[in-house]
């Protein structure tokens, strides 16, 4: 018996309460999740604009990945949605490549086999000009705080935005003194329950794609014309080859996906919404150097995803044991004094012998790139080589164990050239020229 199709129903929105609801069907199961969106003085009128209806349909399709993955059928029925012809390729990308890690880790082969059922014949909307002020997506980590710092220095008009903010998102926003606009996403509890049951699948979803379409809805309701992300250039590097493609934990943070999402949001919003990553020209090492210019957020930020998953960051900010902690500590080491960095993490991550094996993976000496939001393998290797002779770090357990092996594997010349290249800005980005020109003087 063939697997039943995954069916996405028409979304509903109550402008009086700012409440959107999205319903999905999978065989005998039905799920409904809700989204409480921020509203303003003009929200009621904006909610009745044709572009909001298009964005709501697009959001329904993207949010559906969380429910689709329970069984990952080969057919997705979007007949209830109003979508443009170009949205077919975009949504295939969301479901195939956005779920690339999920498919690889569950050994499910779906690439090139998913069928989208729907008309995809929505007529283009009359082009409109959007307002200039921007929403910056903030996650409480170093990247979005560097973006915040850069737009502040450049004098741009912006507010912060987050979905279900907690922990370092709230503390970083408070420290910044900027307005934090929030949306509340409530997943269907039955989906969460089934994800733990035999016969159902679970795994990573493209959270940046999800948060981006939610931000687009908020931007439409509140009168913002740009959504600014903080994805760096290394997000485009995949983890491993599976089913004829490269599976990338960070696919929805990649440059290719950014371009696809930029086009999709522009179509749905009648051109009112700009969408780009402010940090795309930079390496992780370069971003670390920009962050290190100020101690403003040292005691409130965190990039540790493990603690976020386990406790919602109600506990310590850094676990010191996950790939993200390992990588972030490493890229800060060349640009921060040891005492400051150890104070941020509450421990010297490089001086723990238990971390030697994980750092071998991060630097490409063993295994494959971890399924985490970490930088390029050669970038990690170059940063470790950079501190190999520094008195703050040369005698730590990890550096003393790996420095000779790194040189033997890569060669000194390659490692030094790689670090120098990390400090150079890439021209491959989608930042509007006017914004790029205003930011550039403040990024050096």
C-alpha positions in Angstrom: 0.0 0.0 0.0 1.4 3.4 -1.0 2.1 6.1 1.6 -0.7 8.7 1.7 0.1 12.2 0.4 1.0 15.0 2.8 -1.8 17.5 2.4 -1.4 21.2 3.2 -4.8 23.0 3.9 -5.5 26.6 3.3 -4.2 28.7 6.2 -6.5 30.9 8.3 -5.7 34.3 9.8 -7.6 36.3 12.5 -6.5 39.9 12.2 -8.2 40.9 15.4 -6.0 38.6 17.4 -3.0 38.4 15.0 -3.4 34.6 15.0 -2.6 32.4 12.1 -3.4 28.7 12.0 -2.0 26.1 9.7 -3.5 22.7 9.2 -1.9 19.6 7.7 -3.2 16.1 6.9 -1.1 12.9 6.8 -3.2 9.8 6.4 -5.5 9.5 9.3 -3.7 12.2 11.2 -4.5 15.9 11.2 -2.4 18.6 12.8 -2.9 22.3 13.4 -0.2 24.7 14.6 -0.7 28.3 15.5 1.3 31.4 15.0 0.7 34.5 17.2 2.0 37.4 15.1 2.8 40.9 16.4 0.3 43.6 15.3 0.3 47.3 14.9 -1.9 50.2 14.1 -2.2 49.3 10.4 -2.1 45.6 10.8 -5.8 45.0 10.0 -5.5 46.7 6.6 -2.2 45.0 5.9 -3.7 41.6 6.7 -6.3 42.1 3.9 -3.7 43.0 1.3 -3.2 40.4 -1.5 0.5 40.1 -0.7 -0.3 39.0 2.9 -2.5 36.2 1.6 0.3 35.1 -0.7 2.9 35.2 2.1 0.5 33.3 4.3 0.2 30.5 1.7 3.9 30.4 1.3 4.4 30.2 5.0 1.9 27.3 5.2 4.0 25.3 2.7 7.3 26.0 4.4 6.1 25.4 8.0 4.7 22.0 6.8 8.2 20.4 6.8 7.9 19.8 10.5 4.8 17.6 9.9 5.8 16.1 6.6 8.9 14.5 8.1 6.8 12.2 10.3 6.4 9.8 7.3 8.2 11.7 4.5 5.8 10.6 1.7 6.7 11.0 -2.0 3.6 13.3 -2.7 2.8 16.7 -1.2 -0.6 18.2 -2.0 -0.6 22.0 -2.1 -3.8 22.3 -4.1 -5.4 24.6 -1.5 -2.6 27.2 -1.8 -2.2 30.0 -4.2 1.3 29.7 -5.5 3.3 31.0 -8.5 4.9 28.8 -11.1 8.4 29.6 -9.7 7.3 28.5 -6.2 7.4 24.9 -7.3 11.2 24.8 -7.6 11.6 26.8 -4.4 9.4 24.5 -2.4 11.1 21.4 -3.8 14.3 22.9 -2.6 12.8 23.4 0.9 11.6 19.8 1.1 14.5 18.0 -0.6 17.6 20.0 0.3 16.2 21.7 3.4 15.6 18.2 4.8 18.8 16.8 3.4 20.3 16.1 6.8 17.0 14.5 7.9 17.0 12.2 4.9 20.7 11.2 5.3 20.4 10.4 9.0 17.3 8.4 8.5 18.6 6.8 5.3 15.6 8.0 3.3 16.1 8.5 -0.4 13.8 11.2 -1.7 16.0 13.5 -3.9 14.4 13.9 -7.3 11.4 11.8 -6.4 9.1 14.2 -4.4 6.0 15.2 -6.4 4.2 18.5 -5.6 0.5 18.5 -6.5 -1.0 21.9 -7.2 -1.8 24.5 -9.8 1.1 26.9 -9.4 -0.6 29.5 -11.6 -0.9 32.6 -9.4 -0.7 35.8 -11.4 2.0 38.3 -10.6 1.1 41.0 -8.2 1.3 44.7 -9.1 4.8 45.8 -8.0 5.0 47.9 -4.8 7.8 49.7 -3.0 8.4 48.6 0.6 9.4 50.8 3.5 13.2 51.1 4.2 13.3 50.0 7.9 14.5 46.4 8.5 13.9 43.5 10.8 17.1 41.8 12.0 16.6 38.2 13.0 18.4 37.7 16.3 19.3 34.3 17.8 21.4 35.4 20.8 24.7 34.3 19.2 27.7 36.2 17.9 26.6 36.5 14.3 23.3 38.4 14.7 25.0 40.6 17.4 27.7 41.5 14.8 24.9 42.4 12.4 23.2 44.5 15.0 26.5 46.3 15.7 27.1 47.0 12.1 23.7 48.4 11.3 23.9 50.6 14.4 27.2 52.0 13.4 25.8 52.6 9.9 22.8 54.4 11.2 20.2 52.2 9.6 16.6 52.0 10.9 15.8 48.6 12.3 14.2 46.5 15.0 15.1 43.0 16.2 12.9 40.0 15.5 12.7 36.5 17.0 10.4 33.5 17.1 9.7 32.1 20.6 12.5 34.2 22.1 14.1 33.1 25.3 17.5 33.0 27.2 20.3 34.9 25.4 17.9 36.2 22.7 16.1 38.2 25.4 19.2 39.2 27.4 21.1 40.2 24.2 18.1 42.3 23.0 17.8 43.9 26.4 21.5 44.7 26.5 21.2 46.3 23.0 18.5 48.7 24.0 16.7 47.9 20.7 13.0 46.9 20.3 12.5 43.2 20.1 9.5 42.1 18.0 8.4 38.5 18.7 6.2 35.9 17.2 5.0 32.8 19.1 4.9 29.5 17.2 3.0 26.7 18.8 3.6 23.3 17.2 0.8 20.6 17.3 1.6 18.4 20.4 0.4 15.3 18.5 3.2 15.8 16.0 5.8 16.0 18.8 4.3 12.9 20.4 4.3 10.9 17.1 7.9 11.9 16.4 8.9 9.8 19.4 6.9 6.7 18.4 8.0 3.7 16.4 7.2 3.9 12.7 7.6 7.7 12.5 10.6 9.7 11.7 12.2 12.7 13.4 15.2 15.0 12.7 16.5 18.3 11.6 14.3 20.8 9.7 15.4 24.0 7.9 14.7 26.4 10.8 16.1 29.4 9.0 13.6 29.0 6.2 10.8 28.6 8.8 11.8 31.7 10.8 12.2 33.7 7.6 8.7 33.2 6.4 7.4 34.0 9.9 9.5 37.2 9.8 8.0 38.0 6.4 4.5 37.8 7.8 5.4 40.1 10.7 7.2 42.5 8.4 4.0 42.8 6.2 1.8 43.4 9.2 4.1 46.0 10.8 5.4 47.8 7.8 9.0 46.6 7.5 10.6 46.4 4.1 13.7 44.2 4.7 14.5 41.0 6.5 18.2 40.8 7.5 19.9 37.6 8.4 23.4 36.9 9.7 24.5 33.9 7.7 28.2 33.7 6.9 29.8 32.3 3.8 30.8 28.9 5.3 27.1 28.0 5.6 27.2 26.9 2.0 29.6 24.0 2.7 27.9 20.7 3.1 28.5 17.8 5.4 28.5 14.6 3.3 27.2 13.1 0.0 24.0 11.2 0.2 21.5 10.0 -2.4 23.4 11.7 -5.2 23.6 15.1 -3.5 25.5 16.9 -0.8 23.5 17.0 2.4 24.1 20.3 4.3 23.0 20.9 7.9 22.9 24.6 7.1 21.2 24.4 3.7 18.6 27.1 4.5 21.5 29.4 5.6 23.4 28.8 2.3 23.9 31.5 -0.4 21.9 29.4 -2.9 18.9 29.1 -0.6 19.2 32.8 0.3 18.8 33.7 -3.4 15.8 31.3 -3.7 14.1 32.7 -0.6 14.8 36.3 -1.7 13.0 35.6 -5.0 10.1 33.8 -3.3 9.5 36.5 -0.8 9.7 39.2 -3.5 7.1 37.4 -5.6 4.7 36.9 -2.7 5.1 40.5 -1.4 4.8 42.2 -4.7 8.5 43.3 -4.4 8.0 45.0 -1.0 10.3 42.7 0.9 14.1 42.6 0.6 15.8 39.6 2.1 19.6 39.2 2.5 22.4 38.1 4.9 24.5 41.0 6.1 27.4 38.7 7.0 27.6 36.7 3.8 30.9 38.2 2.6 32.6 37.2 5.9 34.2 34.0 7.2 33.5 32.9 10.7 37.0 34.0 11.7 36.3 37.5 10.4 33.0 37.6 12.3 34.8 36.6 15.4 37.2 39.5 15.0 34.4 41.9 14.5 32.7 40.6 17.6 35.9 40.9 19.6 36.0 44.7 19.1 33.6 45.1 21.9 32.8 43.4 25.2 29.2 44.7 25.2 27.6 41.2 24.9 30.2 39.0 26.5 28.1 37.9 29.5 24.7 37.5 27.7 25.3 35.9 24.3 25.5 32.2 23.4 26.0 30.2 20.3 25.6 26.8 22.1 22.8 24.9 20.5 23.0 21.9 22.8 22.1 24.0 25.9 19.4 25.7 23.9 17.8 22.4 23.0 18.1 20.9 26.5 17.1 23.8 28.8 16.1 26.7 26.6 19.2 28.4 28.0 17.7 28.7 31.5 21.1 27.3 32.7 24.7 28.1 31.7 25.2 29.7 28.4 27.9 27.4 27.1 28.1 23.6 27.6 31.7 23.4 26.3 31.2 19.9 25.0 29.3 20.3 21.7 30.7 21.0 18.2 29.3 24.6 18.2 31.1 25.4 21.5 34.3 23.8 20.2 34.2 25.8 17.0 33.3 29.2 18.4 35.9 28.9 21.1 38.5 28.1 18.5 37.7 31.0 16.1 37.8 33.5 19.0 41.2 32.2 20.3 43.2 34.1 17.6 41.5 37.4 18.4 40.7 37.3 22.1 43.0 37.1 25.2 42.7 33.8 27.0 41.3 35.4 30.2 38.4 37.0 28.4 37.6 33.9 26.3 37.7 31.6 29.3 35.5 34.0 31.3 32.9 33.9 28.5 32.8 30.1 28.3 33.4 29.4 32.0 36.1 27.0 31.0 39.2 26.6 28.7 37.6 24.4 26.0 41.0 23.8 24.3 42.6 22.5 27.5 40.3 19.5 27.9 41.8 16.2 26.7 38.2 14.9 26.0 37.9 17.5 23.2 40.9 16.3 21.2 38.8 13.8 19.2 36.0 16.3 18.4 38.6 18.8 17.2 40.1 16.2 14.9 36.6 16.1 13.2 36.3 19.9 13.1 39.7 20.3 11.4 39.2 17.5 8.9 41.6 15.0 10.4 38.9 12.4 11.0 35.2 11.6 10.1 33.1 14.3 8.4 32.0 17.8 9.3 29.7 17.6 12.3 25.9 18.1 11.8 26.0 21.5 13.3 26.2 25.2 12.4 30.0 25.3 12.3 32.4 26.8 9.8 34.5 25.2 7.0 36.8 22.4 7.9 39.9 24.3 6.5 38.8 27.3 8.4 39.0 25.4 11.7 42.3 23.9 10.8 43.7 27.4 9.9 42.5 28.9 13.2 44.1 26.1 15.2 47.4 26.5 13.3 47.2 30.2 13.9 47.3 29.8 17.7 49.7 26.8 17.7 52.7 29.0 18.8 50.8 31.5 20.9 51.7 31.5 24.6 48.1 31.6 25.6 47.3 28.4 23.7 50.3 26.4 22.6 50.4 24.2 25.7 46.7 23.4 25.9 45.7 19.8 25.5 44.0 20.2 22.1 46.7 22.4 20.4 49.7 20.4 21.6 48.0 17.2 20.5 47.0 18.3 17.0 49.4 21.0 15.7 52.0 18.7 14.2 49.3 16.4 12.7 47.7 19.4 11.1 50.9 20.6 9.5 51.6 17.0 8.3 48.2 16.8 6.8 47.7 20.2 5.2 51.2 21.8 5.1 52.2 25.0 6.7 51.9 27.1 3.6 48.3 26.0 2.9 47.3 26.7 6.5 48.8 30.1 6.6 47.3 31.0 3.2 43.9 29.8 4.4 43.9 32.0 7.4 44.9 35.0 5.4 42.1 34.3 3.0 39.6 34.1 5.9 40.2 37.8 6.6 39.4 38.8 3.0 35.7 39.6 2.2 34.0 37.6 -0.5 32.1 39.4 -3.3 29.5 36.6 -3.4 26.6 38.1 -1.5 23.1 39.5 -2.0 23.3 42.7 0.0 21.8 45.7 -1.8 24.5 48.0 -3.0 23.3 51.0 -1.0 23.4 48.9 2.2 26.7 47.4 1.5 28.3 50.8 0.9 27.0 52.1 4.2 28.2 49.0 6.1 31.7 48.7 4.6 33.4 51.6 6.5 32.3 50.1 9.8 33.4 46.5 9.1 37.2 47.3 9.2 
